[in-house]
Amino acid sequence: MATPTWKWKQGVDRVQETPESPEIDTRGGRRVYNRTFLGEYAALQDRQPTEGQRVEDLPGRCVVTSFVLSKLPGGRGRLRVSAEDMDYASSVREREESQPQYEIEWVQLEKPIEQHPRYGTGGASELSDEDRAAVDAWRNEPNVAARKDRKYRTTPESDPDATLSENAQNLADKIAKGVDTYLVFYPVVRRTRTTNIPSTASDINTQILAKNLRAKLRYVDIPITLWVERSSAWKEVDLYYLKTADRCTRTGNRGAWERIEEWTGAETWDPDLYHMTTEVAP
């Protein structure tokens, strides 16, 4: 059974560590000690470590990550041992994660024109339920001349005998011009962190709603609230943020891990479909 620690004794069994050993490799945010030993193959084989063993005669909290034992002519051999300083990796992770990078991009969403705030409660052309039903009837009116006059029939058997209200005509005028949708832009907040130890990404089904995320965006000088029209005036609207992405990727076998999280803002999310919480995104 392997001992929990491993230590090389200089000069034992006619085996020596080479003069250039150890080589220290700090690429990828890690500190790895690469040690090379030469001597009798049998002695090297007897002294080879086990992956995961703690190395006593190196600074920090070094753990064996790999080793290669090679045969050389004349019964000799070469042993290469790689050990990583786990304290160094932890300190790098803490340093890098303390400075996450925040970004904001705006995504385009197309909505039906009748959902525009202009036609909602308090809007400049507020529509009642009767107005919306009348617009639907006007859209289905087969008489072209009647549609042009903003008229519609109240029953299938009757003639076009009803006229849209002034507010409903405002919507009908836009529909007649081919404008049946409008564009809204919502922010996507992205946080990127780099670490040398893999993070566990949260399950995409356990999405989190967070209000006023800008309180946490210390590094972004961009407004992320939405302005909408209310009664011919512009009003600032607080957005709720739904966590829509959380992924960890790694470059190569020894590269750093990159964790990218995203929150998408909207005026409202259906609490019956998404988990509600008062937690603010970190």
N, C-alpha and C positions, 0 to 999 in steps of 0.2 A: 504493500500500500504506500502510495506516494506521501511524502511529508508535506505539511502545509506550507513550508517555506523552502527556498532553494538558495544556496550560497556556494560560490566557487572558491576553492582554496588554492591560492597560487602555489605552483610547484608540485602539486600532488600528482603522483603516478606519472611523472615525467611528461606532464601536460602544461603548456603555458598559454596565457592570453596574449594575442598579438599586440605589437606596440601601438598600432593605430586604434585599438579597441579601448573603450566603446565609442562607436559613432552615434551621434545624437541627431535624430531626424525630427524636426518640428513642423513638417508640412501638414496641411489640413487641420491646423489647430490642435495637433496632438504632439506629445513628446515621447518619442520611442528611442530606447537605447538598444543599439545593435552590437552585440559582443561576438567576437570570433576567438575560438580556441583551437590550437593545434597540438597533436600528440598521438599516442598510441590509440588505435581505433577502439580496442577493447576498453581502455580506460575512459574514453569519451562516451562510449555506449553506456558504461556503468554510471556515469555522472550526468547523463542527459536529464533535463527537467521534464515537468509535466505542465501542459497548458493550464493557466489559472493559478499556478503557484506564485506565492509572494517571493520577491527577490530581496534578500537581506542586505547585500553589499552594494546597493544602489540608492541614491537619494530619493526622497519622496515615497509614495506608495506604489512601487513598481510591481507589475504582475506579468508573468510570462504569457505572451500572446501566440508565439510560434517558435519553432526551432527546426534546423535542418542539419542532419548528420550525414557527412559524405565520406566515402572511402578514398584514400590516397595510396599511391604505390608504397610498397615496403611495410605493410601492416599499419600504416599511419592513417590518420583521419582528421577531419575538420568539423567542428561543431559551431554553428551560428545560432545564437539565441537572441530573440527580440522580446523586449519587455516594455510595456507602456506605463507611464506615470499617471495613474488614475487621478491623483490630486490635481495635476496640471490640467487634465481634461475637464474636471469639475470646475476649476477656477475660470477656464476659458468659457465654459458654458454660462456660468453666472455673469461674467463680464459682457458676453455678447447678448444674452437674453435681457440684460438690464437696459439695452438700447435697441428696442424693436423699431422697425421702419414702418411708418404708416403712409398709405396712399389712398386717394379717392378718385374714382372714375364714375361717370354718369351713364346710366343705361337708359335706353329709349323704350317707352311703353306706349302702345297705341290703344286708345280707348274709344268706345262709341261716342259720337258727338252728343247724344242725349245725356251722357253722364258728366258733361262739362259743368263745372261749378256755376257757370252762368245760368244754367237751367235748374239748379238745385235750390234748396231752401235758402232764402236770403239773396239769391242771385239776381242779376239785373233783369233777366227774363224767366223768373221762377215759374215752373210748370206744376200744375196740380195733377193728381192722378187722372182726372177727366181730360186734361190737356194731352197727356201722354197717350191715353187711349184714342183720342181724336187724331193725333199725329199718325198712329198706327193705321187707323181706318183710312186716313188720307193717302198714306203710302200704298194701300191696296185698292184705291179707287181706280176702276178701269177707264173712266171717262177722262181723257187727256185734258179737255177744255176745263172740266171741273177742277182737276188737280192744279191747273195753271191759275185758277181763281181761288185756290186754297179752300175748295169745297170738298165735301165727302158725304156719303150716304150713311144714315144711322142704322138702316136695316138693309139686307140684301135686296129686298123687293122695291124699296123706295128709290126716288131720284136723289141726286146729290143736293140735299136740302139744308145742310149745316155748314157753317163757316168756322174755320179755325180761329181761336182767340188771337189777340195781338202777340202774346208771348209765344204761342204755338206757331204762329206764322214766322216768327224770327227763326225758329228751328227749321221749319219747312223750307224757308228761303235758302238756307245753307245746304240742306239735303238736295234741293232741286239743282244746286250748282255742283253737285257731286261730292260735297264735303260731308262725309258720314262718319269720320273719325277725327280725333285730334291727338297730339303728341304730348306726353308727360315724361319728364326726366327725373330719375331717382338716383340717389347716391349709393355706390357700393364701396364700403370701407374695407381696406385690405391691410392686414398686419402680417409682416414677414419677420421671422426670427430664425437665426442660425445657431445650431448647437452641434456639439460633437457626440452627444448622447441622444438616442432616439426618443422622441416624445410620443405619447399616445394620443392620436387624434380622436376627438369625441365622435360618437356615432352621429351620422347625419340626421338620424331620426329624432335625436334629442336636441331639437333646435331651441334656441334661446331668444326671447324677445327682450330688447333693451331699449329704453327711451333715453333721449338726450345723450347719445353716444359721444357727442363732441366734447363733453366734460373730460373724457379720457384721451382725446386726441391732442396731446400736448405738442406734438411735432408738426401738426398740419394747420396752416393758416388759410383755410378755405372754408367758407360757409357751407354747412351741409343741411340747412333747413330748407324747406320748400315754401315757395310763395304762391298763393292761389288767389283768384279773384273772388271777392265776397262783396256783394252790393256795390259794384263799381269801384271798390277799394281793394287794395292789396293787403293781404294779411299773412303774417308769418305763421306757419303750421309746424308744430313739433312732429317729428317722425319717430316711428317705432322701427327697431332694427331686428331682423331675423337672421340668425347665423345660417348661412347657406353654403359654406364650404369650410373644410378643415382637413388639410392633407399634409403628409410628411413625405418628402422625397430625399434621395441621397444620390450623390455623384460618385460612382465607383464603389469599390469594396471598403475603402478607408477614408472616403471623403466625409465632409460635414453633412449633417442633416439640416434640411430647410423645411420649416413649418410655415404654411400659409393659411391664414384664417380670413374669412370674408363675412361681412354683415351687410345685408341689403335693406335699405330704408324704404318705408312706405307710410302713408297716412294711417293705415289700419291693417291689421291681420286678423283673420277670423279666429277667435279663441277656441272655437269648437274644433278647428283643424290643426292648430299649432299650440304648443305648450306656452302658457303665459307665466311670466316671472317678473319680479321687481328687480332682479339682478341686473346691474349695469355691466356691459362687456368690459373686460380688463383692457 
